[in-house]
Amino acid sequence: MNLIADMLMTAAALGAAIYCFVLAARLRRFTTLETGMGGAIAVLSAQVDDMTRALDEARGIAGSAEQNLADLTSRADKIARRLELLMASLHDLPEPQEGAGQGAPEDDARRLRFVRRRAARDLEDVE
């Protein structure tokens, strides 16, 4: 009985040793930097670093754009207030007189008049 138990124990130890060698070989292939998961992890790590830098740049640009937009909005508010004030001041102007928009009668006499005459050649074509 002891002999059978020893043989089973030896077989189990031999099976465990083979299993450990197989796992060690798989783990070596898994962690190689060129072709295994180690390479994929290294690439992903580099991409995460690049994305972090890009995100920081985007945050900086967004912050400056936000400040620029706030400045433009405040300028637009100031200009809108000035325009409202100018529109309100237009209501205070007197109404125009009826004859004030037209020129005086002596201005009409001085106005130049242009007369276009047809050339003799054009008159022959008409008849």
Secondary structure as UniProt FT lines:
FT   HELIX           2..31
FT   TURN            33..35
FT   HELIX           37..90
FT   TURN            91..92
FT   TURN            98..101
FT   HELIX           105..110
FT   HELIX           120..126
//
